[in-house]
Amino acid sequence: MSITKAAAGTKGWEWSDGLSLSVVLVGAGVRLYQWGLNRSLWLDEAYLAVNIVDRNAAGLAAPLEYNQSAPYLFLVITDVMTQLAGDGERVLRLVPLLASLATLWLFWRLVRGVLPPWAVPVAVAAVAFGYRNLYYAQELKQYSVEMLVVTGVLLLLLRMEVGAARRRFAALAAVGGLAIFAAHTAPFVLAGAGLAVAWRRWRGEVAISWIQIGVTGLGWALLFAVNYVWFIAPNYTNDLMQKFWAFAFPGWPVSAEAVRAWLVLTDEYLGYLGYLGGFKVMMVLLVLLGTVLAIARGRLVMLAAVVALLAYGVAVAAGKAPFFGRLSMFLSPIVLLVAYYGLGEGLRGRPALLIGLAIVVAAFPSARAFSRCVRPIVSQQPREVLAYFERERRADEPAFVTFWMEPSVRYYLRGSPEAFKGMSVGSEARIWEATTRRTGPPVRDADLDVALREMAGVAAYRRFWVLEGNMERTRDAFVARISERYACRVEKHVQLRGAAAYLFVRE
C-alpha cells in the first residue's frame, strides 16, 4: 500500500497543531517548574546517586551497590554531567528531564502523522499530563529515557513511510544500536521495528534489501548479547531481586491463577498510568480495537507498535521480563498510540457530536491529572532530616543508621567526613523478606528485631541518635521498642516523609 505524505506526518499546519503545541509547551513548563523545586532524593534515587558519585565510567560497568541496575549509557552520561556541573540533585536528574521534554515533542510529531487532527491534542495531553510521565521526568531513573527510545524509534518508522527508506532505516539501525545501551527495554521496540520492516519488505512495500535488514538485526542481537552479559545479568540474576520481583511474572495465561495474575497486574498498571474505574476498561477495549485495526491497515509504524506490545507480553509470560508499574513505563507511548489509533479509526466518518463526546471522555483523565501535576512533588525528605541531624548533633553522640537510610546518608553527608565518626549502619538482613505481593506484606517485626540488636553498641551510650528511612508504617513502633528495650526517651526528633532522626537519652 502507498502512504501519502499527509498520512506520514509531513502535512501542513492543521488547526489542531496550535492546540497540541500549546499542550507541549505547558507540559514542558510544568516539568521545568518541578525540576526547579529540587526535591530531595528518595531511597531509590539515593541508591543510584551513590553509585554514580562514587564511581567512574569503568566502575559503573561493574555490578552496582544496593542491588541496583540501570542502562550503562544512562549511568555514564549522568556521571559525565556530574563531572561538568557538580553532583547536586538537579544535575543528577537532568538526563530524565531532557528525555521527557524530548518525548513530549517527538510524541506530538508521531501522533500527528497517525491520528486524525481532533485526536492529536488529546493524545499529546495524555503524555504531557500523565502524572507518572511527569514524575519520572523528575527522578534519577531511566524510565523517561525508555519512553524517549520507544517514541524515537516509532517516529523513524513513520518517516520511512514518506520515502528515503534505506537512508532512514540506516539511521534507525544506528539509533537502535545506541538505544540498547540506553534502555534495557529497547529490544522490544526494536523487535517490533525489525519484524514490521521485514513483513513490509516481504510484501514488496519497502525498498530495503534483505541484506540490510539481516545485518541490522544481527548487529542489534550482538549488541544486546554484549549488553546482557556485561551489564544486565550481573544485576538482575541474583536471588534477592528474583524474589523481590517474583509477583511481576504472571506466567503463561493457561490456568485460572495465571489469568487472574495477568488481570491484577494489568489493572494495577492502568491505575499506575492514572486510569481508574471505567477508564481502565475503556483503555483495554481501545488497545484491542487499535491492535486489530493496525494489523488490518498494515501501516509500518502501527505494526511495529503492536508487535512490540506482543513481544513484551511473550517475554513476560516466559519469565524473561517483569510486568509492573515503573518497570513497564516504556509501554506508555505504545499503549497511548495504539489506543488513540483505535479511537480515531473507529470514529472515522462518524457524526461530529459522537466525536466531541469521545474527546471529552478521553481527555478527562488528563484534565484530572493536571491539578496533581502542578502541585510540588514530595516523595521522601532525607535531605531535610540530615540537615537537622548535622545541626543538632554533638560530636560525642554516636548514631545508628538503618539500612534504608544509609544511601541518603552517604550522598547528603559526603562533604562532611566528621559526620561519619561514631556512626554505625544497619545490615540488609531480612528487609526484603516476604515483600512480594504473592507472599504478603513485609515481615516488619523481624526488621525491627534485627535493627534493635544491631544498635546495641550505639545504645550503650547515654545519648545516641537513630536515623531511619522508608519506615513510616513502623516508625512509631520502632521508637517505642527502642525506648522500652534500652530504657531511654526521645529528647529531640524530626519526622518528615520517608525519613526521621531521633536523639535518645538513657534514663
N, C-alpha and C positions, 0 to 999 in steps of 0.2 A: 504494500500500500504506500502511497505517497503522502507525505506530511507537508502541509503548506507552511510557509514562513510564519504566518499568523498563528497557526496552531503550535508552532515550535518556540514561541516566545520572542520573536523579533517583530511583533506587531507594533503599530504606532501607539501613541499615548491614548489610553482609554480613560473614561470618566472615573473608573474605579482606581486608577493608578494614583490619583491625587489623595484619595482616602487611604489607600494602602500605604503610601509613603508617609502620610501623617501618623498612621499607626506605628510604622517602623521607627519614626523619629521619637514618638512618645515612649515606645518600648526601650529605645536606646537611652533616652533621658532618665527613665526610671532605673535602668541598670547602672548608669553612671552615678546617679544620686545614691543608690545603695552602696556602691563601691566606695564612694567618698565618705560614707559614715564610718567605715573602717571598724567593723565589729570585731570582737575578739575571736581568735581561732578556737573552734571547738575541738573535741577529742580527736576525731578522725583527721582533721586538718593538722593538728599538732603532731600526730603520728608521722605524716609525710613531711611536715616542716622540719622536724629534727633530722630526718634522713637527708633532706636537701641541703640544709645549712651545714651539717657536719661532714658531708662527703663532697668529693669532686666528681667529675663525669665518669671516671673509671670506677670509683666506689659505688656509684649509682647502678652500675651493671651487676653488682653482687646482690644477693638476697637482702631485702630491706628489713630493718628492725620492725618490731611490733606486728609481724605477720602481714605487712602491707604489700600491695602490688599496684603498680601504675605503669603506663607505657613509658618506655625508655626515652623516647624523643620528648615526651611531655616533661619528664623529670629534668632532662638535660637543658632544654630551653628555659625552664623556670630557674634552674641553677645559674645559667648564664645571666639571666636578668638580675638575680640577686648579686652577682659579681659586679654588675654595671651600676645598679641603682640601690643597693642595700637589700637587707633581708627582712624588711618590715612586712606587715600583713598585706598592704596594698600591692606591693611588688609580687609577693607570692601568689596573689590572686589575679595578676594581670593577664596571664595566658587564658584562664577560663573566661574572664571578662571580654577580651578581644575575640575569642572564639564565639561567644554568644552574640556579640554585636555583628560579626560577620555572618553568622547563621541567620539572623533576622533579615539581613539584606539579601542573601542568596536564596532563602526560602521564598521571599517575595518574587524574585526573578524566576524561581522554579514554578510556583503555582500559577503565575500569570501566563505561563506558556502551556498550562494543562487544564486549568479550570475556566469556566465561564466568568465574565467580569464580575457579576454580582457575588460570586463565591470567594473571590480572591481576598478582599479585605477581611472577610470573616475568618478564613484560614490563617491569614497573617496574624490576626488578633489572637488566635489560639496559641501561636508560638510566642508572640510578644508579651502576652499577659498570663500565660500559663505559669502558675506560681513556681513550680519545680524548675522550669526553664530559667526563670529569674533567679531562683535560689542558687542554682549551680553555676550561674554567672558570677556569684559572689563566694564561691567555695574553692579551696585548694584541692580540687579533684578533677579528674579527666573527663567528666561526663559532658561538659559543654563542647569539648574537643570532639568527642564521639558524634555528637549531633551535627557538628560542622562537617565532619568527614562524610557522613551519610548524605547531607544536603548537597555538598560539593560534588560528590560522585554522581548523584542523580541529575544535577544541573548539567554536568558534562555530557551525560547521555542525552539530555534534552537538546543540547546544542548539536549533537551528532545527527539529529533528525533534520536539521536545516541543510547540511552539506559539509564538505571537507571532512568526511567521516574518518579517513585514515589519519589525518593530522590530529584530529580531536581524540581519536582512540589512542594515539601515541601519547597525547597529554594525559589521558586517563590512566594509561599504563604507568607513567611516571608518578602521577599523584597517588595512585593506588599503592605503589611500592613504598612511598614515604608514609602513607596512611597506616600501613601495617605496624609501623613502629610508633605511631602517634595515637593509635586507638586499638585496644585489644579486640574490639568488636568489628573492626574494618573488614575482616574476611567475609562476614555475612553479606554486607552490601556489595563487596567485590564479587562474591559468588553470584549474586543476583545480576550484577552488571555483565559479567562474563558469559553467563548462561543465556541471558537475554540477547546479547550481541550474537552469540553462536546460533541461536534459534533464528534470528533475523537473517543471518548470513546463509543458513541452510535453505531459507525460503527465497534467497536471492534479493533481499531488500536492503542490504547494506554493502557498500563497496569496500569490504575489508577482507584481506586474504586469510585463508585458514592458517597459514604460517604465522602471520601477525597475531592472530588470536591464540594460537598454540604457544608461541613464545611468551606472550604476555601472561597467559595462565600458568605456564611453567615457572616463570620468573616470580609471580606472586606466591606460588606454592613454596618455592625455595626460600623466599624471604620470610614467609610465615613460619617455616620449619626452623630457621635460624632464630627468629623472634621467640618462638615457643620454647626451644631448647635452652636458650640463654637467659631469657627474661621472664617468661610466664611460668613455666613448670616449676622452677625452684621456689616460687612463692605460693602457687596455687595447689600444689600436690601434697602439702603437709597435712597430717591427720587433724590438727586443730581446726584449720579452715574448712576442711571437708565436713567435719562435724557441725561447725557453725552454720554452714550454708546448706545442710542436708535437706531442709524443708523446701528449698527452691528448685529441687529436681523432682518433678512430679512423675516422671517415667512415661512410658507409652500409655496412651489412654485406652487401654484394653480391659480394664477392670473398673468396678464401681468406685473403688478407693482412688485410683489414678484419675478418673474423670472428675471426681469430687475435688481432688487436689488441684487439677487444672482450673476448675471453676473458681476455687478460692483464690488462687494466685492471679487469675485474670481479673476477678472482682477487685482485689487489692491493688493491682496495677492501675486499673482505670481510676480508682479512687485516688491513687497517688498522683495521677495526672490532673486531678481536680474534677472528675466526673462523678456525680453522685446520683443515687436513685435511678430514675428512668433514663437519665442521660447515659448511664453505663450501657443499658440495653440498646439505646439509640446508636451509640458508637459501635457496638458489636455488629448490629444489623448493617450499618453503613459500611463498615470494613468488609463484611461478607459481600454486600452488593458491589462495592468498589472492586473487590477481587474478581468477581465474576465478570464485570464489565471490562476490567483491564485485560483479562485473558481474551474476551470476545473481541475487543477493539484492536488488540495487538500492538499498542504503542510501546516503543522501546523502553522509555523511562518508567511507564507503569508496570510493564512486565518485570523489569528489574526490581522495582519496589515490592511487588508481590512475591517474587522468588526469594528475595532477601528475607521477607517475613516468614516464608515457609522454611527456608534454610535454618533460620534461628529456631523455629518450632521443632524441627527434626533434631537439632543439636541439644535442645533442652530435653526432649523425650529420650534421647540416647545418653543423657547424663554427662554431656560434654560442655554445657553452658547453663548457668543458673537463670531462673526467671523470677526476678523480684525487683520492685521499685527502682532504685537508682541504678542497679546493675543493668537494667533494661531501658534506661533513658534514651539510648541511641535509637530505639524504635519510635520515639515520639514523632519525628518528622515523617517517617514512613506511615505510621498509623494515621496521622492527620491528612497526609496526601491521599492515601487510599480512601479514607472515609469521605473526604470532601469531593473526591473524584466520583465516588458512588452517588453522593448527594447531587452534584452538578449534572452528571449524565442522567440520573434518574428523573430529574426535573426538567431536562431539556425539552423545550416546546410546551411546557405546562403554563397554566394561567399565571399572570403576574401576582395575583393575590396569594396563590399557593406558594410561590417563590418567596414572597415577602414574609409569610408565616414561617417558612423554613429558615430564613435569615434570622428572624427574632429568636427562634428556638435554638438554633445552632450557635448564635452569638451569646446566649445567656450565660454559659459557664465562664466565658472570657470577661464579660461585664462584671460578673460576681467576683471574679478573681482580682479585678483591677484594684479594688479597695484594699485588698490584702497586699498587693504589690507595692503600694505607696507607703505602707507602714514600715518602720525600721525593722530589719530582720535581727532577731536576737535568738541565738541557739544556746550557747553557753558563755559564761563570763569569767574564765580563769584569769585573764589579764588583770581585771579589776581586783579580784581576790588576792592575787600575788602581789599587787602593788600595796594593798593593805598589809599583807604579811611582812613585806620588806620594811614598811614604815613603822610597824608596831613591834616587831621582834627585837629582843635584846640579844646581844652577842653570845651570852651564856645560855640561851634557851635552845635546846635541841628540837628537832622537828621530825615527825613521821609523815611520809608522803604515800598515800595509797597508789596502787599501780596505775589506775586510770588517771591520776593527776600527774604522774611522772613526766610524760612528754610535754605537757604545758609548762612544768617547772623547768625542764631543760631548755625549752625555747625562750620563755619570757625572762628567765633569770640568767641567761647565758652571758650577759655582760656584767654580772655581779658574782665573781668567784667566791666572795665571802659568804654569800647566801647558802652555799652548799656545805659549809662547815657544820658538823653536828647534825647532818641530815641523813635519815635512814629511809630507804624506799621499799615498799611492799612488793611481794612477788606476784606473778601472774596466776598463782595456784588457784584452780577451780573457778576463776571468774568467767570462763567460757562454758562451764558445765551446764547442761540442760537449757541452753539458750535457744535451741531451735523450736520452731512453732509446732513441730510434731511431738516433741517430748515435754512441752510445758514451759513454765516460766523459769528464770534463773534460780539457782539454789542460793538465795541471798543470805540465809542464816549461815551457811557454810562459808560464804565470802567473809562475813563479819568475824566468824571464829578464827579464820586464817589471819585477818588483819589484827585482831586483838592479841594473838600470840606473837606476831611479828613486831609489834610495837613495844614489847615488854622492856627492851633495853632503854628506849626513849622515855617510857612511862616511869622508869626508876627515878628520874629527876623530879624535883619538887614542882618545877614549871616546865611545861613542854607544849609544843604545837602539834596539831594534826591538820594536814591538808588533804581534803578529799575532792574527788571529781567524779561526775557521772553517777552519783549515788543519791539523787534526790528522793527516790522512793524509800530509801532505808536510812537516810541521814539522821533522823530523829532517834531511831532505834540504835544506830551506831554510837551516837553521842551518849545516849542513856547507858549503854553497855560499857563504854569506856569509863564513865563516871562510877558505875557500880563496881566494875572489876578492879579499878586502880584507886578507888576511894578519893576521887578528885571532883572538881567542879569547873565549869566554864567561866573564866573571868572576862575574856574578850572573844568576840567572834564576828565574822561577816559571812552571811549566807546569800549567795546570788544564784542565778540559774546555772545549774550544772557544775557548781564549784563552791567550796566553802573553806574557811580557815577558823580554827578554834585554838585558843590558848587555855590549856587546862592547868589548874593549880591543885596540888595534893592537899587534902585537909590536914 
